[in-house]
Amino acid sequence: MGEGRDEGKRRAGTHQSILMTPRQSSRDLLAHEVDRSRPRLLEMTRQLVAVASPNPPSDTFDIARRAEQLLAPVPGIEIERVAPQPRLVNIVTRS
């Protein structure tokens, strides 16, 4: 490849340094946050998996309630319940 086609990379002597593009930087930041949050994410997953949500009859009431409880402390999050039937509940979140 010629000069200029190696976007985001620069050679300095025999050492190659990488200049991050905004997209790479966002990905790296996200990967770092996931790694940092891994214990909490695993614990949340464990708690959700422990809640019964039998199918059939597609009873998601209890797991939706637990998901709401786990998500409620997240700053700036909006949680909406969508329930086409009393025991068939979906959770929609926005931030």
PyMOL commands that set and color helices and strands:
alter all, ss='L'
color gray80, all
select helices_A, chain A and resi 22-49+61-71
alter helices_A, ss='H'
color red, helices_A
select strands_A, chain A and resi 9-12+15-18+78-85+88-94
alter strands_A, ss='S'
color yellow, strands_A
deselect
rebuild
show_as cartoon
